[in-house]
Amino acid sequence: MAKYFFALGPSKSSGDKEAEEEEEYPLENEDEYYISSNNQHESLDPLLAAEYAVFSGNLLRHILGSEHPEYHLLRNKNSTKYYRAAKLLENYNDWQEVVTVLSNGSINFQHKAEDEPKNILDVNIVGLIDLFVACHFLGETDWEGGNFGFIKINDAFFAIRLDPGCSFNSFIIENNINLEKYIDNFIINYLTKEITGNSEDDKYLTEILDHENKKFKSFVAQKLFSDRERIISTMRKVAELSENDLHAIKMKSFSISHFPIADKLIAKLLSRRDLYIRFINHLEKDVHQEETEKEEYDESNSVGQKRKRKKTIGFFNQSSLESPHQSQLGCDNNSQDNDKNVKDKRARIDSSTRSPSQH
């Protein structure tokens, strides 16, 4: 007899409609699932706590991609306890199992015991900073080393967040932060100021973070967690979340009786999403302004060059002539510098997927 049952929100037969009935069916092959009820005892409503975790996990999957697990709400056969569950991932290892911080500040990465340890900056890691950006949006506050890690796909190691059981904390999701000022020290601001600032007991990644002085302990750690392009790319994904997306995820994460509570949470998340929309719009406006200024500069410089050449006509003293080649070379160099500035700025907000590397 099955020990666990899926506790679904809407009935299977109801499609996307908010049904008045719920269906349950037994969980087969439970050894293929990661099943947890951690932190739920702290809640006055353990069912709601489990639903929040399921909703958070499914929302992370929507933002970050299908490499991340899908979560389900379970109950035991006596209907006295609820759980969140996700299928176990192949080739997954926790952060604390694969990462070793050396006394000199270097960070080694060893995915399997038989693998040779490598400098983590030389490893093809995908999406590590993305986890923190997406979880920051969700107000997740638990970053124990067993809650995130890596799966190996071909020659890349994809960072994965598991069991987000402490999401939607009001001191984060109701914090009207200035993302423009926040972004350049994202991990520092998130972990040492918002989380630790709320509770001195919650100090995570202490092997690489100096919580007291609010800085990274080494250059390697700073480089690993300071990829501005990835941060902005993930913020863009958050900005693109729609209300329909959130309601669709609600339908497979909450029991029907808790839909009204879920709707209030969605309203808060949409308000928080607007911070990301404004930030992305600000970046795009900034880039557009730089492109306009470059075009105006190029046009002005071109007119100036024509006037300068015209002025030299009629002068026969070679020493008074400026070499057209030299003059044009100066113009080209200035133009190239401006091209580079604009391209660099555009690269920082490029939403396209980068090659699977964070170094």
N, C-alpha and C positions, 0 to 999 in steps of 0.2 A: 504494500500500500504506500502511496506517495506521502512523503512527509510535508511537502510544501505545495501550495496552490498559487497560481497566478491570480492576483486580485486586480482585475481590470477596471477601468473607469466605465466607458460606454460599452454597451452590448455589441458583440461582433456584428449582429444583424443591423445595427443602427447606422453604420457608415460613420460619417463625420458629425452626425447630429448628437446633441446632448441627450442621451436616452435616459429613461427613468428606471431602467433595469440594468443590472450588472451580471456578468457571467464570470465564472471561475472554472479553471481546468487544471489538472495536476501537472506539476513540473516533473518531467521525465529526465533521467540522466543528470541528477542534481550534482554529481561529482564534476560535471563540466562547467559549473557556475561558481562564481565568487559571490557568496551570500553574507551579508553583514547587517547588523543592527546597532553598530557602535554609535554612541552619542545620543541614541533615541531615549535612553532612560532619563536624560536630563530634561526632556520635554514633558509638558503636561499632557500632550497628545501624541503618543508614539506613532500612531498611524500618520498623522500630518507630518511629523519629522521624517518618516520614511518617504513620504510623497515628495517632500522638498528635495531630498537627496536624489530621488529618481528623476525629478524634473531638471535639477541642475546637471546631472550626468547626461541626460538626453539633449539638453541645450548645448552643452560642451561639444557633444558629437556633431550637432548641427553647425556650430561655428567652426570647429577645427577639422572635421572630416571623418570619413568612415573608418579610419584606423582606430578610432576611439570606440569603446564598447557602447552598446545600447543597454539601457537599464530597464528593469521590470520591478513592479511592486508584488511582493509575495506575502502570504500569511501561512502560518503552520496549520496543521490539520485540525487543531482544536480551536482555531480562530482566536487565540489569545495573544498572539505576537505577530508583528509585521516586520518585513525585511526588504532591503533593496538588493537586487541581484543583477549580475552581468556575466556573460560568458567569459570564461578564462581565455586569455590571449596567448597564442603560441609565441615562443621566443621572447617572452617578457621577463625583465628583471628590474627590481626596484632600484632607485637611485642609490640607496645606501649599500646595495650589494655590488654595484658596478663602479662606483666612484670612490677614489681614495685621494685625500688631500695630503700632500707631503709637507714636511717641515719648511721647505724652501718656498712654499706657495704654489708649486706646480700641482696640477690635478691630473691624476691618472684615471684612465677608463679601461675597464676589463669586463666585457659582457659575459663571458663564460670562463670558468676556472682554467680551462685549457688554453684560453687566448693569452697572447702576450700583452701586458699592460702598455698602453699608449698615452701620450700626452693628449688630453681631451680636445685640445685645439686642432689636433691632427686627425680627429675622428669625424666622419661624415654624419653629423647630428642634425636632425630636422625638427624644427618646431619647439625647441625648449622654451624660449622666451614667450612663445605663443600661449603656452599653458598658463603662464602667470598673467598675461594680459586678459585672456578670456575669463579666468577665475577672479581677477580683480573686478571685472564688470559684474560678476555674479556675487561678489561679496564673500568669497570663500576665504576662510581663515585658518585652515588646518594644512600645514605643509610639512608634516612628518615625512621622513625619508621613505617610508613604506607606502605613501599615497601617490607617488608618481615615479616613473621609470622609463624604460626604453624597450621597444620591440625592434627586432632586426628584420628588415625587408630588403632582400638582395644585399647591396653593400652599404645601406644606410640604416641609421638607428633613429627611429621615430620616437620622440618624447610623448608619453601618454600620461594623462591624469586619471587616477582611479578613485572611486568611492568618495565623491565630493559631499561629505556628510555635514559640513559646517558652512553652508552657503547662505546668502541673503541676510547677512548681518546688517542691521540698520545703520550702525556707525560707519559702514562703508558705502552701502548702496544709496544712502540718503545724504552722502557727503558731496556737496556741490563743488567739486574740485576744478581747478584750472589745468586742463590736460596739457596746455602749451608749456606750462612751467613744470608739470609733473613728469613729462616724458623722458627728459634727459637723465634722470636718476630714478627710473621706474621701479626697479626692484628695491632700492633703498627706501623710496617713499612708501611702497606697498608693505613690505615686510617689517621694516624697522620703525616707521612712523605711524602708519595706520593700525597694523596688527599689534605690534609690541607696544605702541603708544596707548592702546586700549587696555592691554593686559601685560604686565611685566613677565608673567609666566609663559607667554606665548612667544618664545624666541626660537625661530627656525633658521636652518642652514647656518648655524653658528660656526661651522668649520670654514665658511667662506665669508661670512658677514660679521663685521664689528658693530653690534647693535648699540653699544654705548656711544661710539663716535660716529655712527651712521655712515659707514663706508665699507667698501670691499677690503678684504685682507690682503689681496694680491692683484697684480695686473692681470693674471690669467682669469681669475674670477670676474673681474670687471669686464674683460673682453668677452667672456662667455655669455654674460647677462646684459650686454649693452648694445645689442644689434638694433639700431634705430629703424632700419628698413622693415625688419620683421615686426617690430612693435607697431609701426604705423599700418602695416599690411593687415595685422589682426584687428586693430582698431577700426579699420575700414570694414571688415567683415561684421563687426559688432554694429557699426552704423547702418549696415544694409539689412539688419534684422527687421522683419515686418511684424505687425500685430497678428496677422494670419499665421506666421511661423510660430509665434509664441502660443497661440491658442491651439494649434495642431499638436504641439508638444505637450501642452496641458492635457489634452484628451487621452493621451496614453501614459500619463504620469500620475494623475490625481483620481481619487474616487469621486463619484458624482456628488456626494454630499459636501465635498470640499471645493467644488468648482467656484463658488463665490469667493472663497479665500484666495484661490489661485488667480482669479480675475483681478483682485486687488494687488497681488504681487506683480502681475503682468503690467498693470498701470504704473507701478513704481519703476519697473525695468524699462518701460517705454520712455519715461521721463529721464531716466539715467542714460538711455541710448541717445537722447537728444544732445547730451554733452559731447558725444563722439561725433555726431553729425556736424555740430558747429565747428568742432576742431578740424575735421577733414575739409569742410568748406573753407575754413580759414587758410589751410595749407594750399588748397587749389587756387584760391584768390591770390595768395602770395606769389605762387608760381606764374599765374597769368600776368600779374603786375610786372614781374621780372622779365617775362617774354616781351611785353609791350615796351618796357624801358630799353631792352636790347635792340628791338626793331627801330625805335626812335634814335638810339645811339648810332646804329649802323647807317641809317639814312642821313643823319647829321654829319657823320664822319665822311660819308661818300660825297656829299655836297662840298664839304670843306676841302677834300682832296682835289676836286675839280677846280675850285677857285684857286687853290695853291698852284696847280699846274698851269692854269691860265696866266697867273701872275708872272711866271718864269719866262713866258714867251717874250722875245725881244731883248733879253739879256744875253750878251755874248761872252761875258767873263765866266769861264768855267767854274771858277771858285765860288761864284754867287749862285750856281745852280745846285739844287738838291736832287740827288739821284732818284728818279721815279721808282726804281726798284726798292731803294731804302725806304722811301716814303710809303710805298704800298706794303712793304714788309711790316712796318710799324702798325699799319692799319690792320693787317691780317692777324698780327699777334694780339692786338686788342680785341679783335672780333673773336679769336679763338678763346681768349680768356673769358669773354662774356658767354660764349657758347658753353664752355666748360662749367661756369657757374650755374647756368640754367639747367644743364643736364644733371649736375650734381644735385640741385634742388629737386628736380623732377624724380631722380632716383630715390630720394628719401621718402617720397609719397607714392612710389610705384606700387600699385596693388596687385600686380601680376606675381605669380608664384616664382620664387627664386630657385636656382638650382639647389639641390638638397645639401646645403652646407651653411653653417653658421659661423664660419671663421673667414 
